[in-house]
Amino acid sequence: MTQITCPHCGDTYTYVDAAHLCSRGPHAPKPMPTMNERIRELAEQATSIQGPTPYNPLTFEVFDKEKFAELIVRECADIATINQHQWHSAGSYVLKHFGVEE
């Protein structure tokens, strides 16, 4: 089979490999950012288990986006209230609290 060398990452793959993903370089997939443990906890609080029903014997998870957003806003409000004497650093503190880089 014919081998092709990717001009972006230098990997070689067969001509029929239409789904080539670069392993390195600017076109390689970027790793997902890690999430702060507190955000995971809030996401779990916004997720509920549904089912079974008379028509569907399976159970499944339902993620409530509005509840998740509300939990994050409440957490930010609590942080701002705790740090109200330091308004200049409340935003930085919120970003740090959730593990978001400035």
Summary of the structure (lengths in Angstrom):
residues: 102
radius of gyration: 22.7
end to end distance: 48.7
largest distance: 69.2
contacts: 200
relative contact order: 0.12
helix: 40%
strand: 14%
